[in-house]
Amino acid sequence: MARVVVDVMLKPEILDPQGKAVQGAFGRLGFEGVASVRQGKRFEIELDGEATPEAVAEIERAAATLLANPVIEYFTVHVEAGV
């Protein structure tokens, strides 16, 4: 069994109101030194078998069509070690 992780983030040019709200909360709660916050999504996908190049390519295809909106988001895919 293998785990593939897909991280999805808003593109830098897209406003992130949730990130701004969290950034404001940091200051209100006394946490200092936070310049900015961007919020994203993380998907942990467990495969039935090994993380072959073909299996990872299939997850990348799914990320591009299902997990992320390529107009406003970008994504990264990596195999998590030690699972």
HUSULFEN-V595844 format. One record per run of one state. SS is the DSSP state (A for helix, B for strand, O for the rest). FROM is the first residue (numbers start at 0). TO is the last residue. Records with the same first field share a line. If there is no record, write none. Layout:
SS->FROM-TO ; FROM-TO
//
This chain:
O->0-0 ; 10-15 ; 28-38 ; 47-51 ; 67-71 ; 80-82
B->1-9 ; 39-46 ; 72-79
A->16-27 ; 52-66
//
